[in-house]
Amino acid sequence: MPLSKREQARLETFGANVRRERNAKGLTQETLAELATISTRNLQKVEAGQINILLTTAIRIQLALRCPWKRLMPAE
């Protein structure tokens, strides 16, 4: 089932927030992917808002970035 425009916007915002936090911490995509135990290609897709990841994957990214959820999740 295709995502709604609102859901797609949330994915894009989440991805942009992941990228912002990664850059703020001086991490490469490769390093963050390794820390979060996901592939670099999947991290690239997350940052581009191209894939809808599992919650467990989002948690691994959040833990690897060591940042609060509010910095990653789109505000309503």
mmCIF file as gemmi writes it, N, C-alpha and C atoms, coordinates in Angstrom:
data_model
loop_
_atom_site.group_PDB
_atom_site.id
_atom_site.type_symbol
_atom_site.label_atom_id
_atom_site.label_alt_id
_atom_site.label_comp_id
_atom_site.label_asym_id
_atom_site.label_entity_id
_atom_site.label_seq_id
_atom_site.pdbx_PDB_ins_code
_atom_site.Cartn_x
_atom_site.Cartn_y
_atom_site.Cartn_z
_atom_site.occupancy
_atom_site.B_iso_or_equiv
_atom_site.pdbx_formal_charge
_atom_site.auth_seq_id
_atom_site.auth_asym_id
_atom_site.pdbx_PDB_model_num
ATOM 1 N N . MET Axp A 1 ? 0.845 -1.175 0 1 0 ? 1 A 1
ATOM 2 C CA . MET Axp A 1 ? 0 0 0 1 0 ? 1 A 1
ATOM 3 C C . MET Axp A 1 ? 0.895 1.244 0 1 0 ? 1 A 1
ATOM 4 N N . PRO Axp A 2 ? 0.659 2.14 -0.927 1 0 ? 2 A 1
ATOM 5 C CA . PRO Axp A 2 ? 1.488 3.351 -0.995 1 0 ? 2 A 1
ATOM 6 C C . PRO Axp A 2 ? 1.29 4.238 0.234 1 0 ? 2 A 1
ATOM 7 N N . LEU Axp A 3 ? 2.328 4.981 0.531 1 0 ? 3 A 1
ATOM 8 C CA . LEU Axp A 3 ? 2.257 5.912 1.651 1 0 ? 3 A 1
ATOM 9 C C . LEU Axp A 3 ? 1.477 7.157 1.263 1 0 ? 3 A 1
ATOM 10 N N . SER Axp A 4 ? 0.82 7.734 2.259 1 0 ? 4 A 1
ATOM 11 C CA . SER Axp A 4 ? 0.15 9.013 2.021 1 0 ? 4 A 1
ATOM 12 C C . SER Axp A 4 ? 1.221 10.106 1.926 1 0 ? 4 A 1
ATOM 13 N N . LYS Axp A 5 ? 0.827 11.266 1.44 1 0 ? 5 A 1
ATOM 14 C CA . LYS Axp A 5 ? 1.776 12.385 1.349 1 0 ? 5 A 1
ATOM 15 C C . LYS Axp A 5 ? 2.289 12.76 2.734 1 0 ? 5 A 1
ATOM 16 N N . ARG Axp A 6 ? 1.421 12.688 3.72 1 0 ? 6 A 1
ATOM 17 C CA . ARG Axp A 6 ? 1.819 13.021 5.097 1 0 ? 6 A 1
ATOM 18 C C . ARG Axp A 6 ? 2.838 12.01 5.634 1 0 ? 6 A 1
ATOM 19 N N . GLU Axp A 7 ? 2.591 10.724 5.368 1 0 ? 7 A 1
ATOM 20 C CA . GLU Axp A 7 ? 3.536 9.692 5.815 1 0 ? 7 A 1
ATOM 21 C C . GLU Axp A 7 ? 4.881 9.845 5.108 1 0 ? 7 A 1
ATOM 22 N N . GLN Axp A 8 ? 4.843 10.131 3.806 1 0 ? 8 A 1
ATOM 23 C CA . GLN Axp A 8 ? 6.085 10.334 3.057 1 0 ? 8 A 1
ATOM 24 C C . GLN Axp A 8 ? 6.85 11.531 3.604 1 0 ? 8 A 1
ATOM 25 N N . ALA Axp A 9 ? 6.136 12.59 3.938 1 0 ? 9 A 1
ATOM 26 C CA . ALA Axp A 9 ? 6.781 13.776 4.507 1 0 ? 9 A 1
ATOM 27 C C . ALA Axp A 9 ? 7.446 13.443 5.838 1 0 ? 9 A 1
ATOM 28 N N . ARG Axp A 10 ? 6.818 12.595 6.626 1 0 ? 10 A 1
ATOM 29 C CA . ARG Axp A 10 ? 7.413 12.18 7.908 1 0 ? 10 A 1
ATOM 30 C C . ARG Axp A 10 ? 8.71 11.408 7.68 1 0 ? 10 A 1
ATOM 31 N N . LEU Axp A 11 ? 8.701 10.506 6.699 1 0 ? 11 A 1
ATOM 32 C CA . LEU Axp A 11 ? 9.922 9.755 6.397 1 0 ? 11 A 1
ATOM 33 C C . LEU Axp A 11 ? 11.043 10.691 5.962 1 0 ? 11 A 1
ATOM 34 N N . GLU Axp A 12 ? 10.703 11.664 5.135 1 0 ? 12 A 1
ATOM 35 C CA . GLU Axp A 12 ? 11.706 12.611 4.652 1 0 ? 12 A 1
ATOM 36 C C . GLU Axp A 12 ? 12.236 13.475 5.786 1 0 ? 12 A 1
ATOM 37 N N . THR Axp A 13 ? 11.372 13.876 6.687 1 0 ? 13 A 1
ATOM 38 C CA . THR Axp A 13 ? 11.808 14.674 7.835 1 0 ? 13 A 1
ATOM 39 C C . THR Axp A 13 ? 12.692 13.851 8.755 1 0 ? 13 A 1
ATOM 40 N N . PHE Axp A 14 ? 12.293 12.611 9.02 1 0 ? 14 A 1
ATOM 41 C CA . PHE Axp A 14 ? 13.114 11.73 9.85 1 0 ? 14 A 1
ATOM 42 C C . PHE Axp A 14 ? 14.5 11.567 9.223 1 0 ? 14 A 1
ATOM 43 N N . GLY Axp A 15 ? 14.541 11.303 7.923 1 0 ? 15 A 1
ATOM 44 C CA . GLY Axp A 15 ? 15.82 11.129 7.235 1 0 ? 15 A 1
ATOM 45 C C . GLY Axp A 15 ? 16.692 12.37 7.294 1 0 ? 15 A 1
ATOM 46 N N . ALA Axp A 16 ? 16.082 13.529 7.088 1 0 ? 16 A 1
ATOM 47 C CA . ALA Axp A 16 ? 16.836 14.784 7.16 1 0 ? 16 A 1
ATOM 48 C C . ALA Axp A 16 ? 17.37 15.008 8.574 1 0 ? 16 A 1
ATOM 49 N N . ASN Axp A 17 ? 16.58 14.636 9.57 1 0 ? 17 A 1
ATOM 50 C CA . ASN Axp A 17 ? 17.026 14.789 10.955 1 0 ? 17 A 1
ATOM 51 C C . ASN Axp A 17 ? 18.17 13.837 11.276 1 0 ? 17 A 1
ATOM 52 N N . VAL Axp A 18 ? 18.105 12.616 10.763 1 0 ? 18 A 1
ATOM 53 C CA . VAL Axp A 18 ? 19.21 11.662 10.953 1 0 ? 18 A 1
ATOM 54 C C . VAL Axp A 18 ? 20.476 12.24 10.324 1 0 ? 18 A 1
ATOM 55 N N . ARG Axp A 19 ? 20.366 12.74 9.098 1 0 ? 19 A 1
ATOM 56 C CA . ARG Axp A 19 ? 21.527 13.322 8.406 1 0 ? 19 A 1
ATOM 57 C C . ARG Axp A 19 ? 22.103 14.498 9.191 1 0 ? 19 A 1
ATOM 58 N N . ARG Axp A 20 ? 21.223 15.383 9.678 1 0 ? 20 A 1
ATOM 59 C CA . ARG Axp A 20 ? 21.681 16.549 10.441 1 0 ? 20 A 1
ATOM 60 C C . ARG Axp A 20 ? 22.439 16.116 11.695 1 0 ? 20 A 1
ATOM 61 N N . GLU Axp A 21 ? 21.885 15.165 12.438 1 0 ? 21 A 1
ATOM 62 C CA . GLU Axp A 21 ? 22.544 14.678 13.656 1 0 ? 21 A 1
ATOM 63 C C . GLU Axp A 21 ? 23.864 13.978 13.34 1 0 ? 21 A 1
ATOM 64 N N . ARG Axp A 22 ? 23.881 13.193 12.267 1 0 ? 22 A 1
ATOM 65 C CA . ARG Axp A 22 ? 25.109 12.494 11.875 1 0 ? 22 A 1
ATOM 66 C C . ARG Axp A 22 ? 26.193 13.5 11.529 1 0 ? 22 A 1
ATOM 67 N N . ASN Axp A 23 ? 25.836 14.498 10.735 1 0 ? 23 A 1
ATOM 68 C CA . ASN Axp A 23 ? 26.815 15.523 10.354 1 0 ? 23 A 1
ATOM 69 C C . ASN Axp A 23 ? 27.282 16.324 11.565 1 0 ? 23 A 1
ATOM 70 N N . ALA Axp A 24 ? 26.372 16.641 12.48 1 0 ? 24 A 1
ATOM 71 C CA . ALA Axp A 24 ? 26.725 17.403 13.685 1 0 ? 24 A 1
ATOM 72 C C . ALA Axp A 24 ? 27.729 16.643 14.546 1 0 ? 24 A 1
ATOM 73 N N . LYS Axp A 25 ? 27.657 15.324 14.481 1 0 ? 25 A 1
ATOM 74 C CA . LYS Axp A 25 ? 28.577 14.504 15.266 1 0 ? 25 A 1
ATOM 75 C C . LYS Axp A 25 ? 29.836 14.137 14.487 1 0 ? 25 A 1
ATOM 76 N N . GLY Axp A 26 ? 29.92 14.594 13.252 1 0 ? 26 A 1
ATOM 77 C CA . GLY Axp A 26 ? 31.107 14.339 12.435 1 0 ? 26 A 1
ATOM 78 C C . GLY Axp A 26 ? 31.242 12.892 11.985 1 0 ? 26 A 1
ATOM 79 N N . LEU Axp A 27 ? 30.109 12.193 11.847 1 0 ? 27 A 1
ATOM 80 C CA . LEU Axp A 27 ? 30.138 10.791 11.438 1 0 ? 27 A 1
ATOM 81 C C . LEU Axp A 27 ? 29.888 10.671 9.939 1 0 ? 27 A 1
ATOM 82 N N . THR Axp A 28 ? 30.551 9.73 9.303 1 0 ? 28 A 1
ATOM 83 C CA . THR Axp A 28 ? 30.253 9.408 7.915 1 0 ? 28 A 1
ATOM 84 C C . THR Axp A 28 ? 29.051 8.469 7.896 1 0 ? 28 A 1
ATOM 85 N N . GLN Axp A 29 ? 28.446 8.325 6.735 1 0 ? 29 A 1
ATOM 86 C CA . GLN Axp A 29 ? 27.352 7.364 6.605 1 0 ? 29 A 1
ATOM 87 C C . GLN Axp A 29 ? 27.848 5.953 6.908 1 0 ? 29 A 1
ATOM 88 N N . GLU Axp A 30 ? 29.042 5.65 6.482 1 0 ? 30 A 1
ATOM 89 C CA . GLU Axp A 30 ? 29.603 4.326 6.711 1 0 ? 30 A 1
ATOM 90 C C . GLU Axp A 30 ? 29.766 4.049 8.207 1 0 ? 30 A 1
ATOM 91 N N . THR Axp A 31 ? 30.258 5.038 8.931 1 0 ? 31 A 1
ATOM 92 C CA . THR Axp A 31 ? 30.475 4.86 10.368 1 0 ? 31 A 1
ATOM 93 C C . THR Axp A 31 ? 29.148 4.701 11.103 1 0 ? 31 A 1
ATOM 94 N N . LEU Axp A 32 ? 28.181 5.563 10.8 1 0 ? 32 A 1
ATOM 95 C CA . LEU Axp A 32 ? 26.883 5.45 11.466 1 0 ? 32 A 1
ATOM 96 C C . LEU Axp A 32 ? 26.223 4.121 11.128 1 0 ? 32 A 1
ATOM 97 N N . ALA Axp A 33 ? 26.286 3.712 9.876 1 0 ? 33 A 1
ATOM 98 C CA . ALA Axp A 33 ? 25.693 2.432 9.481 1 0 ? 33 A 1
ATOM 99 C C . ALA Axp A 33 ? 26.321 1.289 10.267 1 0 ? 33 A 1
ATOM 100 N N . GLU Axp A 34 ? 27.626 1.333 10.425 1 0 ? 34 A 1
ATOM 101 C CA . GLU Axp A 34 ? 28.319 0.298 11.192 1 0 ? 34 A 1
ATOM 102 C C . GLU Axp A 34 ? 27.879 0.315 12.656 1 0 ? 34 A 1
ATOM 103 N N . LEU Axp A 35 ? 27.803 1.499 13.251 1 0 ? 35 A 1
ATOM 104 C CA . LEU Axp A 35 ? 27.378 1.615 14.648 1 0 ? 35 A 1
ATOM 105 C C . LEU Axp A 35 ? 25.94 1.139 14.854 1 0 ? 35 A 1
ATOM 106 N N . ALA Axp A 36 ? 25.087 1.363 13.854 1 0 ? 36 A 1
ATOM 107 C CA . ALA Axp A 36 ? 23.675 0.988 13.95 1 0 ? 36 A 1
ATOM 108 C C . ALA Axp A 36 ? 23.413 -0.421 13.41 1 0 ? 36 A 1
ATOM 109 N N . THR Axp A 37 ? 24.438 -1.075 12.956 1 0 ? 37 A 1
ATOM 110 C CA . THR Axp A 37 ? 24.372 -2.416 12.349 1 0 ? 37 A 1
ATOM 111 C C . THR Axp A 37 ? 23.32 -2.5 11.237 1 0 ? 37 A 1
ATOM 112 N N . ILE Axp A 38 ? 23.414 -1.533 10.299 1 0 ? 38 A 1
ATOM 113 C CA . ILE Axp A 38 ? 22.617 -1.583 9.083 1 0 ? 38 A 1
ATOM 114 C C . ILE Axp A 38 ? 23.561 -1.329 7.912 1 0 ? 38 A 1
ATOM 115 N N . SER Axp A 39 ? 23.107 -1.616 6.711 1 0 ? 39 A 1
ATOM 116 C CA . SER Axp A 39 ? 23.971 -1.386 5.554 1 0 ? 39 A 1
ATOM 117 C C . SER Axp A 39 ? 24.057 0.111 5.254 1 0 ? 39 A 1
ATOM 118 N N . THR Axp A 40 ? 25.175 0.498 4.676 1 0 ? 40 A 1
ATOM 119 C CA . THR Axp A 40 ? 25.347 1.895 4.289 1 0 ? 40 A 1
ATOM 120 C C . THR Axp A 40 ? 24.27 2.296 3.286 1 0 ? 40 A 1
ATOM 121 N N . ARG Axp A 41 ? 23.94 1.411 2.36 1 0 ? 41 A 1
ATOM 122 C CA . ARG Axp A 41 ? 22.906 1.721 1.36 1 0 ? 41 A 1
ATOM 123 C C . ARG Axp A 41 ? 21.556 1.969 2.029 1 0 ? 41 A 1
ATOM 124 N N . ASN Axp A 42 ? 21.204 1.169 3.032 1 0 ? 42 A 1
ATOM 125 C CA . ASN Axp A 42 ? 19.937 1.396 3.726 1 0 ? 42 A 1
ATOM 126 C C . ASN Axp A 42 ? 19.959 2.723 4.479 1 0 ? 42 A 1
ATOM 127 N N . LEU Axp A 43 ? 21.09 3.077 5.081 1 0 ? 43 A 1
ATOM 128 C CA . LEU Axp A 43 ? 21.183 4.368 5.756 1 0 ? 43 A 1
ATOM 129 C C . LEU Axp A 43 ? 21.014 5.502 4.742 1 0 ? 43 A 1
ATOM 130 N N . GLN Axp A 44 ? 21.606 5.356 3.57 1 0 ? 44 A 1
ATOM 131 C CA . GLN Axp A 44 ? 21.441 6.365 2.528 1 0 ? 44 A 1
ATOM 132 C C . GLN Axp A 44 ? 19.966 6.521 2.166 1 0 ? 44 A 1
ATOM 133 N N . LYS Axp A 45 ? 19.253 5.399 2.065 1 0 ? 45 A 1
ATOM 134 C CA . LYS Axp A 45 ? 17.828 5.439 1.738 1 0 ? 45 A 1
ATOM 135 C C . LYS Axp A 45 ? 17.016 6.058 2.872 1 0 ? 45 A 1
ATOM 136 N N . VAL Axp A 46 ? 17.409 5.785 4.112 1 0 ? 46 A 1
ATOM 137 C CA . VAL Axp A 46 ? 16.732 6.402 5.262 1 0 ? 46 A 1
ATOM 138 C C . VAL Axp A 46 ? 16.897 7.91 5.198 1 0 ? 46 A 1
ATOM 139 N N . GLU Axp A 47 ? 18.119 8.371 5.008 1 0 ? 47 A 1
ATOM 140 C CA . GLU Axp A 47 ? 18.389 9.807 4.97 1 0 ? 47 A 1
ATOM 141 C C . GLU Axp A 47 ? 17.674 10.493 3.802 1 0 ? 47 A 1
ATOM 142 N N . ALA Axp A 48 ? 17.428 9.755 2.738 1 0 ? 48 A 1
ATOM 143 C CA . ALA Axp A 48 ? 16.729 10.317 1.583 1 0 ? 48 A 1
ATOM 144 C C . ALA Axp A 48 ? 15.213 10.186 1.713 1 0 ? 48 A 1
ATOM 145 N N . GLY Axp A 49 ? 14.743 9.543 2.768 1 0 ? 49 A 1
ATOM 146 C CA . GLY Axp A 49 ? 13.307 9.35 2.959 1 0 ? 49 A 1
ATOM 147 C C . GLY Axp A 49 ? 12.716 8.364 1.97 1 0 ? 49 A 1
ATOM 148 N N . GLN Axp A 50 ? 13.536 7.432 1.491 1 0 ? 50 A 1
ATOM 149 C CA . GLN Axp A 50 ? 13.107 6.496 0.455 1 0 ? 50 A 1
ATOM 150 C C . GLN Axp A 50 ? 12.571 5.176 0.981 1 0 ? 50 A 1
ATOM 151 N N . ILE Axp A 51 ? 12.845 4.849 2.264 1 0 ? 51 A 1
ATOM 152 C CA . ILE Axp A 51 ? 12.35 3.577 2.789 1 0 ? 51 A 1
ATOM 153 C C . ILE Axp A 51 ? 11.699 3.787 4.145 1 0 ? 51 A 1
ATOM 154 N N . ASN Axp A 52 ? 10.723 2.949 4.411 1 0 ? 52 A 1
ATOM 155 C CA . ASN Axp A 52 ? 10.012 2.941 5.679 1 0 ? 52 A 1
ATOM 156 C C . ASN Axp A 52 ? 10.63 1.82 6.507 1 0 ? 52 A 1
ATOM 157 N N . ILE Axp A 53 ? 11.464 2.168 7.469 1 0 ? 53 A 1
ATOM 158 C CA . ILE Axp A 53 ? 12.217 1.178 8.225 1 0 ? 53 A 1
ATOM 159 C C . ILE Axp A 53 ? 11.431 0.656 9.426 1 0 ? 53 A 1
ATOM 160 N N . LEU Axp A 54 ? 11.88 -0.452 9.95 1 0 ? 54 A 1
ATOM 161 C CA . LEU Axp A 54 ? 11.304 -1.005 11.164 1 0 ? 54 A 1
ATOM 162 C C . LEU Axp A 54 ? 11.637 -0.118 12.36 1 0 ? 54 A 1
ATOM 163 N N . LEU Axp A 55 ? 10.79 -0.165 13.353 1 0 ? 55 A 1
ATOM 164 C CA . LEU Axp A 55 ? 11.038 0.59 14.582 1 0 ? 55 A 1
ATOM 165 C C . LEU Axp A 55 ? 12.355 0.163 15.214 1 0 ? 55 A 1
ATOM 166 N N . THR Axp A 56 ? 12.665 -1.116 15.177 1 0 ? 56 A 1
ATOM 167 C CA . THR Axp A 56 ? 13.917 -1.591 15.776 1 0 ? 56 A 1
ATOM 168 C C . THR Axp A 56 ? 15.129 -0.985 15.075 1 0 ? 56 A 1
ATOM 169 N N . THR Axp A 57 ? 15.031 -0.776 13.774 1 0 ? 57 A 1
ATOM 170 C CA . THR Axp A 57 ? 16.121 -0.135 13.037 1 0 ? 57 A 1
ATOM 171 C C . THR Axp A 57 ? 16.235 1.331 13.428 1 0 ? 57 A 1
ATOM 172 N N . ALA Axp A 58 ? 15.097 2.001 13.559 1 0 ? 58 A 1
ATOM 173 C CA . ALA Axp A 58 ? 15.1 3.407 13.99 1 0 ? 58 A 1
ATOM 174 C C . ALA Axp A 58 ? 15.729 3.527 15.373 1 0 ? 58 A 1
ATOM 175 N N . ILE Axp A 59 ? 15.443 2.581 16.251 1 0 ? 59 A 1
ATOM 176 C CA . ILE Axp A 59 ? 16.02 2.6 17.596 1 0 ? 59 A 1
ATOM 177 C C . ILE Axp A 59 ? 17.531 2.43 17.525 1 0 ? 59 A 1
ATOM 178 N N . ARG Axp A 60 ? 17.998 1.523 16.675 1 0 ? 60 A 1
ATOM 179 C CA . ARG Axp A 60 ? 19.455 1.33 16.551 1 0 ? 60 A 1
ATOM 180 C C . ARG Axp A 60 ? 20.127 2.599 16.037 1 0 ? 60 A 1
ATOM 181 N N . ILE Axp A 61 ? 19.491 3.29 15.101 1 0 ? 61 A 1
ATOM 182 C CA . ILE Axp A 61 ? 20.043 4.551 14.595 1 0 ? 61 A 1
ATOM 183 C C . ILE Axp A 61 ? 20.071 5.588 15.71 1 0 ? 61 A 1
ATOM 184 N N . GLN Axp A 62 ? 18.973 5.708 16.434 1 0 ? 62 A 1
ATOM 185 C CA . GLN Axp A 62 ? 18.887 6.686 17.534 1 0 ? 62 A 1
ATOM 186 C C . GLN Axp A 62 ? 19.941 6.402 18.602 1 0 ? 62 A 1
ATOM 187 N N . LEU Axp A 63 ? 20.125 5.147 18.959 1 0 ? 63 A 1
ATOM 188 C CA . LEU Axp A 63 ? 21.135 4.799 19.965 1 0 ? 63 A 1
ATOM 189 C C . LEU Axp A 63 ? 22.545 5.074 19.453 1 0 ? 63 A 1
ATOM 190 N N . ALA Axp A 64 ? 22.785 4.782 18.178 1 0 ? 64 A 1
ATOM 191 C CA . ALA Axp A 64 ? 24.114 5.031 17.602 1 0 ? 64 A 1
ATOM 192 C C . ALA Axp A 64 ? 24.425 6.519 17.562 1 0 ? 64 A 1
ATOM 193 N N . LEU Axp A 65 ? 23.4 7.341 17.333 1 0 ? 65 A 1
ATOM 194 C CA . LEU Axp A 65 ? 23.595 8.795 17.309 1 0 ? 65 A 1
ATOM 195 C C . LEU Axp A 65 ? 23.654 9.398 18.713 1 0 ? 65 A 1
ATOM 196 N N . ARG Axp A 66 ? 23.181 8.642 19.698 1 0 ? 66 A 1
ATOM 197 C CA . ARG Axp A 66 ? 23.148 9.124 21.084 1 0 ? 66 A 1
ATOM 198 C C . ARG Axp A 66 ? 22.456 10.476 21.189 1 0 ? 66 A 1
ATOM 199 N N . CYS Axp A 67 ? 21.27 10.53 20.61 1 0 ? 67 A 1
ATOM 200 C CA . CYS Axp A 67 ? 20.49 11.759 20.673 1 0 ? 67 A 1
ATOM 201 C C . CYS Axp A 67 ? 19.066 11.436 21.111 1 0 ? 67 A 1
ATOM 202 N N . PRO Axp A 68 ? 18.362 12.411 21.661 1 0 ? 68 A 1
ATOM 203 C CA . PRO Axp A 68 ? 16.98 12.168 22.064 1 0 ? 68 A 1
ATOM 204 C C . PRO Axp A 68 ? 16.068 12.001 20.838 1 0 ? 68 A 1
ATOM 205 N N . TRP Axp A 69 ? 14.991 11.247 21.02 1 0 ? 69 A 1
ATOM 206 C CA . TRP Axp A 69 ? 14.029 11.02 19.951 1 0 ? 69 A 1
ATOM 207 C C . TRP Axp A 69 ? 13.508 12.31 19.361 1 0 ? 69 A 1
ATOM 208 N N . LYS Axp A 70 ? 13.308 13.326 20.194 1 0 ? 70 A 1
ATOM 209 C CA . LYS Axp A 70 ? 12.694 14.555 19.697 1 0 ? 70 A 1
ATOM 210 C C . LYS Axp A 70 ? 13.53 15.22 18.611 1 0 ? 70 A 1
ATOM 211 N N . ARG Axp A 71 ? 14.807 14.899 18.524 1 0 ? 71 A 1
ATOM 212 C CA . ARG Axp A 71 ? 15.643 15.455 17.459 1 0 ? 71 A 1
ATOM 213 C C . ARG Axp A 71 ? 15.485 14.706 16.137 1 0 ? 71 A 1
ATOM 214 N N . LEU Axp A 72 ? 14.931 13.492 16.212 1 0 ? 72 A 1
ATOM 215 C CA . LEU Axp A 72 ? 14.783 12.68 15.015 1 0 ? 72 A 1
ATOM 216 C C . LEU Axp A 72 ? 13.363 12.617 14.486 1 0 ? 72 A 1
ATOM 217 N N . MET Axp A 73 ? 12.394 12.624 15.397 1 0 ? 73 A 1
ATOM 218 C CA . MET Axp A 73 ? 11.009 12.429 14.999 1 0 ? 73 A 1
ATOM 219 C C . MET Axp A 73 ? 10.365 13.757 14.608 1 0 ? 73 A 1
ATOM 220 N N . PRO Axp A 74 ? 9.612 13.725 13.513 1 0 ? 74 A 1
ATOM 221 C CA . PRO Axp A 74 ? 8.929 14.95 13.08 1 0 ? 74 A 1
ATOM 222 C C . PRO Axp A 74 ? 7.891 15.396 14.108 1 0 ? 74 A 1
ATOM 223 N N . ALA Axp A 75 ? 7.81 16.664 14.342 1 0 ? 75 A 1
ATOM 224 C CA . ALA Axp A 75 ? 6.794 17.206 15.249 1 0 ? 75 A 1
ATOM 225 C C . ALA Axp A 75 ? 5.453 17.249 14.525 1 0 ? 75 A 1
ATOM 226 N N . GLU Axp A 76 ? 4.415 17.026 15.251 1 0 ? 76 A 1
ATOM 227 C CA . GLU Axp A 76 ? 3.065 17.042 14.66 1 0 ? 76 A 1
ATOM 228 C C . GLU Axp A 76 ? 2.465 18.411 14.739 1 0 ? 76 A 1
